[in-house]
Amino acid sequence: MNPSSQIAKFKSSGHPQSMILIFILGAIIAAVALTERSVEHLPFAVAALLFNAALLLVFVADVERAILLSGLLAVAISGISSVKFDHSALKLTVSDLPLAFAGTVPFFVLQYPRMMLGVLAAGALFAFASSAVLLYGAGSPIPVTPRVLLLLLALIGFAKASASKGVTSLRLTLTQGRCFYSTFMASLVDPACWRQFGALALSDIANEPLPLREAMPARSACSPDIIVIQHESVFDPRIFGLPVDPAVEAFLSPPDAEFGGLNVDIFGGGSWQSEFSLLTGLSSASFGSSAYYLFKKGAGRFHSSLPRSLASLGYHSTLISSCRRGFLSYDKFYSSIGIDDRIFVDELPPPFDLRRFEATNSDAVFLDAVIAAYAKRVAHDPTPRFLYALTNFNHGPHSRQLVPSGHFERERAFAMASLPNAGYAEYYTRLAETASAWQTARARLASSFPDRPVLIVHYGDHQPVLTKQIDRQLKRPADGRSPFRTFYAIEALNIPHFSPGPGADLDIAFLGTVALQRAGLALDPIFATRASLMDDCREAYFASSSERKRRFHRTLVDLGLIDLMPRTRRALRSLKPHM
């Protein structure tokens, strides 16, 4: 039987059309309310829903299809935002759209194929449902003039709802698992989101600059080497109340070190954003959707950095990355912020075996190569060194067993007894190997250079997606900031003035400044001013409402230390001396 004749028969069977519309609209609002889980923001979500329906009505001409399509769109937005939240701890906004063209989709396909298969299936279902509505859901057509009037009324209602205090507060709920639809719709009318499409834009910047502090003199005549190691996807299980064995505890909280919790900007991926924050002293989150591709978009825009400050003190800097040279824009960005030597995993000399390493990304193999490269450079050279090493061993997914059977089995069993979760057991086993490899590397440093002062900073760049499973399994109370918490530890070799012990929780934007302080080095006016902000911001940076921080950002922009200009204007400016 023809479906259209069935619909016509149903409409003529005595059921009032207005009742059907009310029922459809009520069902859609109920579905949106289930994903919003917020009475405060529900009126805005309904206003957005009706505005979309009025907009669609202009094109489809009947109310039935307009409402149904608006409802399908709302469900699709909520679904996509929910998936993004599960894998990044942040909801979807309009400024995320460029990320589809910045490598995000291929990354997710490679790392989370099951999730992407589910998204593909849901996309196909959305396309099928939308087609069915367009083909078989038509109602009585409405003339053009009433359609335009309804759109104007809906636009006025949406504009008034957008001006409410509840909508402006949605910016603060990006890390909360609710208001998926309203958050995205609010971003459509947020100028800060749209500015991200043109040039770099700082979201936390004041109109007035902050006077810089005077430079701070060195506290010691010694200029120790500084080694910073970023441990991929490593977090402290004790954050979740899970126990650790003594070897892992000695790695996370070394007895002769300063250690504490570290707040980062990212969850699940995007390690380069943590690298950016540590080296520039800025929060990647301040740049909105541009944060994901700051290495590409930001090369040549940041003129104050940890490597440049150390260079002014006579240091030579080296990067050793576990990625290949072609990854993202690593080489170009790191060169632009002042790192002298940039060594990538495909350039490490024998006996390093690239093929063997890339099968597991083992920290035992990589850290051995890092220390060998460092030892070769400092053996007969008193020049102080800054070495930045980037590991990749504990990246997800944790459904793959990278630690061979027969190795660290006791640690795997310990993890399973603590939390019956195969993914967590694999994470912890890799962490145990990292802890063992680090102790070996540290002992090698101490024995090879018994008189050379070295400050060692190591930290976790972000939590893996796995911690979402841990949260659900442990049924922990919701905390919007906990997915962004890892660890840091600062150790010293042959530095008499170093004072070990538990340290304050830090934001990663402050970690480079703290490293300079613990090394006893001089601070230039930029780093001296940044150090003064730690009392204002404490363990937060981007999340801090400090007005002094916002004014500090204005100072950096006014001094040309952060270049926010569009690329066309930058190109014209660079041509002026030649004209």
C-alpha positions as CSV (number, residue, x, y, z in Angstrom):
1,M,0.0,0.0,0.0
2,N,1.2,3.5,-0.8
3,P,2.6,5.2,2.4
4,S,1.3,8.6,1.4
5,S,-2.2,7.2,1.1
6,Q,-1.9,5.7,4.6
7,I,-1.0,9.1,6.0
8,A,-3.9,10.7,4.2
9,K,-6.2,8.0,5.5
10,F,-4.9,8.6,9.1
11,K,-5.4,12.4,8.8
12,S,-9.0,11.9,7.6
13,S,-9.8,9.4,10.3
14,G,-11.0,12.0,12.8
15,H,-7.8,12.8,14.6
16,P,-7.4,16.5,14.9
17,Q,-4.3,17.7,13.2
18,S,-3.5,20.2,16.0
19,M,-3.5,17.4,18.5
20,I,-1.0,15.5,16.5
21,L,1.2,18.5,16.3
22,I,1.0,19.1,20.0
23,F,1.9,15.5,20.7
24,I,4.9,15.6,18.3
25,L,6.1,18.9,19.8
26,G,5.7,17.6,23.4
27,A,7.6,14.4,22.6
28,I,10.5,16.4,21.1
29,I,10.6,18.8,24.0
30,A,10.6,15.8,26.4
31,A,13.5,14.2,24.5
32,V,15.5,17.5,24.6
33,A,14.7,17.8,28.3
34,L,16.2,14.4,29.0
35,T,19.5,15.4,27.4
36,E,19.5,18.9,28.9
37,R,18.9,17.8,32.6
38,S,18.6,21.5,33.5
39,V,15.4,23.4,34.3
40,E,17.3,26.7,34.1
41,H,18.4,26.2,30.5
42,L,15.3,24.3,29.2
43,P,13.5,27.5,28.1
44,F,16.4,28.5,25.9
45,A,16.6,25.0,24.5
46,V,12.9,25.1,23.6
47,A,13.3,28.6,22.1
48,A,16.2,27.3,20.0
49,L,14.1,24.2,18.9
50,L,11.2,26.5,17.8
51,F,13.6,28.8,16.0
52,N,15.1,25.9,14.0
53,A,11.5,24.7,13.3
54,A,10.5,28.2,12.0
55,L,13.6,28.4,9.9
56,L,13.0,24.9,8.4
57,L,9.4,25.9,7.8
58,V,10.4,28.5,5.3
59,F,11.8,25.7,3.1
60,V,9.5,22.7,3.7
61,A,6.3,24.8,3.9
62,D,4.4,22.6,6.4
63,V,4.6,22.6,10.2
64,E,4.7,18.8,10.7
65,R,8.0,18.3,8.8
66,A,9.5,21.4,10.2
67,I,9.0,20.3,13.8
68,L,10.1,16.7,13.1
69,L,13.3,17.8,11.4
70,S,14.0,20.3,14.1
71,G,13.6,17.6,16.6
72,L,15.9,15.2,14.7
73,L,18.5,18.0,14.4
74,A,18.4,18.6,18.2
75,V,18.8,14.9,18.9
76,A,21.7,14.7,16.5
77,I,23.5,17.7,18.0
78,S,23.0,16.2,21.5
79,G,24.3,12.9,20.4
80,I,27.4,14.3,18.7
81,S,28.1,16.5,21.7
82,S,27.7,13.6,24.0
83,V,30.2,11.5,22.0
84,K,32.7,14.4,22.0
85,F,32.2,14.8,25.8
86,D,32.9,11.2,26.4
87,H,36.2,11.4,24.5
88,S,37.4,14.9,25.4
89,A,35.4,15.9,28.6
90,L,34.2,19.0,26.6
91,K,30.9,19.5,24.8
92,L,30.4,20.5,21.2
93,T,30.4,24.2,20.2
94,V,30.3,25.8,16.8
95,S,34.0,26.6,17.0
96,D,34.7,22.9,16.9
97,L,33.6,22.6,13.3
98,P,37.1,23.5,11.9
99,L,38.5,20.5,13.8
100,A,36.9,18.1,11.3
101,F,39.5,19.5,8.8
102,A,42.4,19.6,11.3
103,G,43.0,15.9,11.7
104,T,40.4,15.1,14.4
105,V,38.3,12.7,12.4
106,P,41.3,10.5,11.1
107,F,42.7,10.5,14.7
108,F,39.4,9.2,16.1
109,V,39.1,6.6,13.3
110,L,42.5,5.3,14.1
111,Q,42.3,5.3,17.9
112,Y,38.6,4.6,18.5
113,P,37.3,2.6,15.5
114,R,34.3,1.1,17.5
115,M,33.1,4.6,18.5
116,M,33.5,5.9,15.0
117,L,31.5,2.9,13.6
118,G,28.7,3.8,16.0
119,V,28.8,7.4,14.9
120,L,28.7,6.3,11.3
121,A,25.7,4.1,12.0
122,A,23.9,6.9,13.9
123,G,24.6,9.2,10.9
124,A,23.1,6.8,8.5
125,L,20.0,6.4,10.8
126,F,19.7,10.3,11.0
127,A,19.9,10.5,7.1
128,F,17.3,7.7,6.8
129,A,14.9,9.3,9.3
130,S,15.3,12.8,7.8
131,S,14.6,11.4,4.3
132,A,11.5,9.6,5.6
133,V,10.2,12.8,7.2
134,L,10.8,14.7,4.0
135,L,9.1,12.1,1.8
136,Y,6.2,10.9,3.9
137,G,5.6,13.4,6.7
138,A,4.2,16.3,4.7
139,G,1.3,18.2,6.2
140,S,-0.9,21.1,5.0
141,P,1.3,23.7,3.2
142,I,1.4,27.2,4.7
143,P,1.6,30.4,2.5
144,V,5.0,32.2,2.3
145,T,3.9,35.3,4.3
146,P,2.8,33.5,7.5
147,R,6.0,31.4,7.3
148,V,8.2,34.5,7.2
149,L,6.2,36.1,10.1
150,L,6.6,32.9,12.2
151,L,10.3,33.0,11.5
152,L,10.5,36.6,12.7
153,L,8.6,35.8,15.8
154,A,10.8,32.8,16.5
155,L,13.9,34.9,15.9
156,I,12.7,37.5,18.4
157,G,12.0,34.8,21.0
158,F,15.3,33.1,20.4
159,A,17.2,36.5,20.7
160,K,15.4,37.3,24.0
161,A,16.2,33.8,25.4
162,S,19.8,34.2,24.3
163,A,20.2,37.4,26.3
164,S,19.3,35.6,29.6
165,K,21.9,35.1,32.3
166,G,21.4,31.4,32.1
167,V,22.6,31.3,28.6
168,T,25.8,33.3,29.3
169,S,26.5,30.8,32.1
170,L,26.6,28.0,29.6
171,R,30.2,28.9,28.8
172,L,31.0,27.7,32.3
173,T,29.4,24.3,31.8
174,L,31.5,22.9,29.0
175,T,32.9,20.3,31.3
176,Q,29.5,19.2,32.7
177,G,27.6,16.3,31.1
178,R,24.4,18.1,30.5
179,C,22.9,20.9,28.4
180,F,24.3,19.4,25.2
181,Y,21.9,21.0,22.8
182,S,21.6,24.4,24.5
183,T,25.4,24.7,24.8
184,F,25.8,24.3,21.0
185,M,22.9,26.6,20.2
186,A,24.3,29.2,22.6
187,S,27.7,29.1,20.8
188,L,26.0,30.1,17.6
189,V,25.2,33.5,19.1
190,D,28.5,33.8,21.0
191,P,31.0,36.2,19.1
192,A,33.9,34.6,21.0
193,C,33.2,31.3,19.2
194,W,33.1,32.8,15.7
195,R,36.3,34.8,16.2
196,Q,38.2,31.6,16.2
197,F,37.6,31.1,12.5
198,G,39.7,34.1,11.4
199,A,42.8,34.7,13.4
200,L,44.0,33.7,16.9
201,A,41.7,35.2,19.6
202,L,42.3,35.2,23.3
203,S,39.1,34.7,25.3
204,D,40.6,35.9,28.6
205,I,42.1,39.2,27.9
206,A,41.5,42.6,29.5
207,N,41.4,46.1,27.9
208,E,44.1,47.5,30.3
209,P,47.7,46.1,30.4
210,L,49.4,44.9,33.6
211,P,52.7,46.6,34.5
212,L,55.5,44.0,34.4
213,R,57.5,43.1,37.5
214,E,61.2,43.7,37.7
215,A,63.5,40.9,36.7
216,M,64.4,38.6,39.5
217,P,68.1,37.7,40.0
218,A,69.4,34.1,40.2
219,R,69.4,32.5,43.6
220,S,72.4,30.4,42.8
221,A,75.6,30.6,40.8
222,C,74.8,27.1,39.4
223,S,73.0,26.7,36.1
224,P,71.7,23.2,36.2
225,D,70.7,21.2,33.2
226,I,66.9,21.0,33.0
227,I,65.3,17.8,31.6
228,V,61.5,17.8,31.1
229,I,59.7,14.6,30.3
230,Q,56.1,14.5,29.2
231,H,54.5,11.1,30.0
232,E,51.8,10.4,27.5
233,S,48.3,9.8,29.0
234,V,49.7,9.2,32.5
235,F,47.6,10.1,35.6
236,D,47.9,9.2,39.2
237,P,45.4,6.3,40.1
238,R,45.1,7.7,43.6
239,I,43.0,10.6,42.1
240,F,40.3,7.9,41.8
241,G,41.0,6.4,45.2
242,L,42.9,3.4,43.7
243,P,46.0,2.1,45.3
244,V,49.5,2.0,43.8
245,D,52.4,-0.3,44.5
246,P,55.7,1.2,46.0
247,A,57.5,1.3,42.6
248,V,54.7,3.3,41.0
249,E,54.4,5.5,44.1
250,A,58.1,6.3,43.9
251,F,57.6,7.4,40.3
252,L,54.5,9.6,40.9
253,S,55.7,11.0,44.3
254,P,59.4,10.5,44.5
255,P,60.6,10.7,48.2
256,D,63.4,13.1,47.4
257,A,61.4,15.3,45.0
258,E,58.7,18.0,44.9
259,F,55.4,16.6,43.7
260,G,51.7,17.3,43.4
261,G,48.6,17.4,41.2
262,L,48.7,19.0,37.8
263,N,45.7,20.6,36.1
264,V,45.8,20.5,32.3
265,D,43.6,21.8,29.5
266,I,42.8,18.6,27.7
267,F,41.3,15.1,28.1
268,G,41.8,12.0,26.0
269,G,44.1,13.5,23.4
270,G,45.8,16.6,22.0
271,S,49.1,16.2,23.9
272,W,50.5,19.2,22.0
273,Q,48.2,21.5,23.9
274,S,50.0,20.5,27.1
275,E,53.3,21.0,25.4
276,F,52.2,24.4,24.3
277,S,51.1,25.4,27.8
278,L,54.3,24.3,29.5
279,L,56.6,26.0,27.0
280,T,54.7,29.3,26.5
281,G,53.2,29.7,30.0
282,L,49.8,30.2,28.5
283,S,46.7,28.1,28.6
284,S,45.8,26.5,25.2
285,A,42.2,26.8,26.2
286,S,42.4,30.6,26.0
287,F,42.5,30.2,22.2
288,G,39.2,28.3,21.9
289,S,39.0,25.9,18.9
290,S,42.4,27.2,17.7
291,A,43.9,25.3,20.7
292,Y,43.8,22.0,18.7
293,Y,46.0,23.3,15.9
294,L,48.1,26.0,17.7
295,F,51.2,24.2,16.4
296,K,50.1,25.0,12.9
297,K,48.3,28.3,13.3
298,G,50.6,29.6,16.1
299,A,54.0,29.1,14.6
300,G,55.8,32.4,14.7
301,R,53.2,34.1,16.9
302,F,54.6,33.4,20.4
303,H,57.8,35.3,21.2
304,S,58.2,34.7,24.9
305,S,58.8,31.1,25.8
306,L,60.7,28.8,28.2
307,P,63.4,28.0,25.6
308,R,63.9,31.6,24.7
309,S,64.2,32.6,28.4
310,L,66.7,29.8,29.0
311,A,68.6,30.8,25.8
312,S,69.1,34.3,27.3
313,L,70.8,32.6,30.3
314,G,73.2,30.7,28.0
315,Y,71.3,27.4,27.6
316,H,71.2,25.2,24.6
317,S,67.8,23.5,24.0
318,T,66.9,20.1,22.5
319,L,63.6,18.4,21.7
320,I,63.5,14.6,21.4
321,S,60.0,13.5,20.3
322,S,58.6,10.0,20.0
323,C,56.7,11.1,16.9
324,R,58.1,11.3,13.4
325,R,59.3,14.6,12.0
326,G,56.2,14.9,9.7
327,F,53.8,14.8,12.6
328,L,51.6,18.0,12.7
329,S,53.8,21.1,12.5
330,Y,56.1,20.1,15.3
331,D,59.4,21.1,13.7
332,K,58.1,24.5,12.6
333,F,56.5,25.4,15.8
334,Y,59.3,24.3,18.1
335,S,61.8,26.1,16.0
336,S,59.6,29.3,16.2
337,I,59.7,29.3,20.0
338,G,63.5,28.9,20.2
339,I,64.4,25.2,20.5
340,D,67.8,24.8,18.9
341,D,67.9,21.0,18.1
342,R,64.8,19.0,17.2
343,I,65.3,15.3,17.0
344,F,62.4,13.0,16.0
345,V,62.0,9.3,16.5
346,D,62.8,8.6,12.8
347,E,66.1,10.3,13.2
348,L,67.5,8.6,16.4
349,P,70.7,6.8,15.6
350,P,71.4,3.1,16.0
351,P,71.2,1.0,18.1
352,F,67.7,2.5,18.3
353,D,65.4,0.4,16.2
354,L,62.5,2.5,14.9
355,R,60.4,-0.5,13.7
356,R,60.8,-2.2,17.0
357,F,59.9,0.9,18.9
358,E,56.8,1.8,16.9
359,A,55.3,-1.6,17.6
360,T,54.7,-0.6,21.2
361,N,56.2,2.9,21.8
362,S,57.9,1.4,24.8
363,D,59.2,3.9,27.4
364,A,62.0,1.5,28.2
365,V,63.3,1.8,24.6
366,F,62.6,5.5,24.2
367,L,64.0,6.8,27.5
368,D,67.2,4.8,26.9
369,A,67.7,6.5,23.6
370,V,66.9,9.9,25.2
371,I,69.5,9.5,27.9
372,A,72.0,8.3,25.3
373,A,71.4,11.4,23.2
374,Y,71.7,13.7,26.2
375,A,74.9,12.0,27.4
376,K,76.6,12.4,24.0
377,R,75.9,16.1,23.9
378,V,77.0,17.0,27.4
379,A,80.0,14.6,27.8
380,H,82.6,17.3,26.9
381,D,80.4,20.4,26.9
382,P,79.8,22.5,30.0
383,T,77.1,24.5,28.3
384,P,73.9,24.2,30.4
385,R,71.2,22.2,28.6
386,F,67.4,22.2,28.3
387,L,66.1,18.8,27.1
388,Y,62.4,18.2,26.4
389,A,61.4,14.6,25.8
390,L,57.9,13.5,24.6
391,T,56.9,9.8,25.2
392,N,53.9,8.0,23.7
393,F,53.7,4.6,25.5
394,N,50.5,4.9,27.5
395,H,48.3,6.4,24.8
396,G,44.9,4.7,24.3
397,P,43.1,2.6,23.5
398,H,43.9,0.3,26.4
399,S,42.2,-2.7,24.8
400,R,45.6,-3.5,23.2
401,Q,48.2,-5.4,25.3
402,L,51.5,-3.6,24.7
403,V,53.4,-5.0,27.6
404,P,54.4,-8.6,26.6
405,S,53.1,-11.5,28.5
406,G,55.4,-12.6,31.3
407,H,56.4,-9.0,32.1
408,F,55.0,-7.0,35.0
409,E,52.4,-9.7,35.6
410,R,52.3,-9.0,39.3
411,E,51.5,-5.4,38.6
412,R,48.7,-6.4,36.2
413,A,47.2,-8.7,38.8
414,F,47.5,-5.9,41.4
415,A,45.6,-3.6,39.2
416,M,42.8,-6.1,38.5
417,A,42.4,-6.8,42.2
418,S,42.1,-3.0,42.7
419,L,39.6,-2.5,39.9
420,P,38.2,-5.4,37.8
421,N,38.7,-3.6,34.5
422,A,40.9,-5.0,31.7
423,G,41.6,-1.6,30.3
424,Y,42.8,-0.2,33.7
425,A,45.0,-3.3,34.2
426,E,46.7,-2.6,30.9
427,Y,47.1,1.1,31.8
428,Y,48.6,0.2,35.1
429,T,51.0,-2.4,33.6
430,R,52.3,0.2,31.1
431,L,52.6,2.7,34.0
432,A,54.7,0.1,35.9
433,E,57.0,-0.3,33.0
434,T,57.3,3.5,32.7
435,A,58.2,3.7,36.4
436,S,60.8,1.0,36.0
437,A,62.3,2.6,32.9
438,W,62.4,6.0,34.6
439,Q,64.3,4.6,37.6
440,T,66.8,3.0,35.3
441,A,67.2,6.3,33.3
442,R,67.6,8.4,36.5
443,A,70.2,6.0,37.9
444,R,72.1,6.2,34.6
445,L,72.1,10.0,34.8
446,A,73.3,10.0,38.4
447,S,76.1,7.5,37.8
448,S,77.3,9.0,34.4
449,F,77.5,12.6,35.7
450,P,78.1,12.5,39.4
451,D,79.0,16.2,39.6
452,R,76.8,17.8,36.9
453,P,73.7,19.5,38.4
454,V,70.4,18.4,36.8
455,L,66.8,19.4,37.5
456,I,64.3,16.8,36.2
457,V,60.6,17.6,35.7
458,H,58.2,14.9,34.6
459,Y,54.5,15.1,34.3
460,G,51.4,13.6,32.8
461,D,50.0,15.5,29.8
462,H,46.3,14.3,30.1
463,Q,44.1,11.5,31.2
464,P,43.2,8.8,28.7
465,V,39.6,8.2,27.7
466,L,39.8,5.1,29.9
467,T,39.2,7.2,33.1
468,K,35.6,7.8,32.0
469,Q,35.1,4.0,32.4
470,I,36.8,4.1,35.8
471,D,34.5,7.0,36.9
472,R,31.4,5.1,35.8
473,Q,32.6,1.8,37.4
474,L,33.4,3.5,40.7
475,K,30.2,5.6,40.6
476,R,32.1,8.7,41.7
477,P,30.3,12.0,42.2
478,A,30.4,14.3,39.1
479,D,33.3,16.8,39.1
480,G,33.9,18.9,36.0
481,R,37.6,19.4,36.7
482,S,38.7,15.9,37.7
483,P,39.1,14.7,34.1
484,F,41.8,17.4,33.7
485,R,44.0,16.4,36.6
486,T,47.3,14.5,36.3
487,F,50.6,14.7,38.2
488,Y,54.0,16.4,38.3
489,A,57.3,15.6,40.0
490,I,60.5,17.7,40.2
491,E,63.7,15.9,41.1
492,A,67.2,17.2,41.5
493,L,70.7,15.7,41.0
494,N,73.6,17.6,42.6
495,I,71.6,20.8,43.4
496,P,72.3,21.7,47.1
497,H,69.6,24.4,47.4
498,F,66.7,22.1,46.2
499,S,64.1,21.5,48.9
500,P,62.1,18.2,48.3
501,G,58.6,17.5,49.7
502,P,54.9,17.7,48.7
503,G,54.3,20.7,46.6
504,A,51.2,22.8,45.7
505,D,48.8,21.7,43.0
506,L,49.8,23.5,39.8
507,D,48.3,24.4,36.5
508,I,50.5,23.3,33.6
509,A,50.9,26.9,32.5
510,F,52.9,27.6,35.6
511,L,55.1,24.4,35.5
512,G,57.8,26.0,33.3
513,T,58.0,29.0,35.7
514,V,58.3,26.7,38.7
515,A,61.1,24.8,37.0
516,L,63.1,28.0,36.6
517,Q,62.4,28.9,40.2
518,R,63.5,25.4,41.5
519,A,66.6,25.6,39.3
520,G,67.5,28.9,41.1
521,L,67.7,30.8,37.8
522,A,67.0,34.4,37.1
523,L,63.5,35.3,35.9
524,D,63.0,37.9,33.2
525,P,60.2,40.5,33.7
526,I,57.7,38.2,31.8
527,F,58.4,35.1,33.9
528,A,58.7,37.2,37.1
529,T,55.2,38.6,36.4
530,R,53.8,35.2,35.6
531,A,55.3,33.9,38.9
532,S,53.4,36.6,40.7
533,L,50.1,35.4,39.2
534,M,50.4,32.0,41.0
535,D,48.9,33.5,44.2
536,D,46.0,34.9,42.1
537,C,45.3,31.8,40.0
538,R,46.5,29.0,42.4
539,E,46.1,25.6,40.8
540,A,44.0,27.0,37.9
541,Y,45.0,29.3,35.0
542,F,42.4,29.4,32.3
543,A,39.6,28.6,34.8
544,S,40.8,31.4,37.0
545,S,38.8,34.6,37.0
546,S,41.9,36.7,37.9
547,E,41.8,40.2,36.4
548,R,45.6,40.4,36.8
549,K,45.9,37.4,34.5
550,R,43.7,39.0,31.9
551,R,45.7,42.2,32.1
552,F,48.9,40.2,31.8
553,H,47.6,38.8,28.5
554,R,46.9,42.3,27.3
555,T,50.5,43.3,28.1
556,L,51.9,40.3,26.1
557,V,49.7,41.3,23.1
558,D,50.6,45.0,23.4
559,L,54.3,44.1,23.5
560,G,54.0,41.9,20.4
561,L,54.9,38.8,22.4
562,I,51.6,37.2,21.3
563,D,50.6,38.0,17.7
564,L,46.9,37.7,17.1
565,M,46.8,39.4,13.7
566,P,45.1,37.6,10.8
567,R,47.7,36.1,8.4
568,T,46.9,38.5,5.6
569,R,47.8,41.5,7.8
570,R,50.9,39.7,9.0
571,A,52.0,39.1,5.4
572,L,51.4,42.7,4.5
573,R,53.3,43.9,7.6
574,S,56.3,41.6,6.7
575,L,56.4,43.2,3.1
576,K,56.5,46.8,4.3
577,P,60.3,47.0,4.8
578,H,60.8,45.8,1.2
579,M,58.3,48.2,-0.4
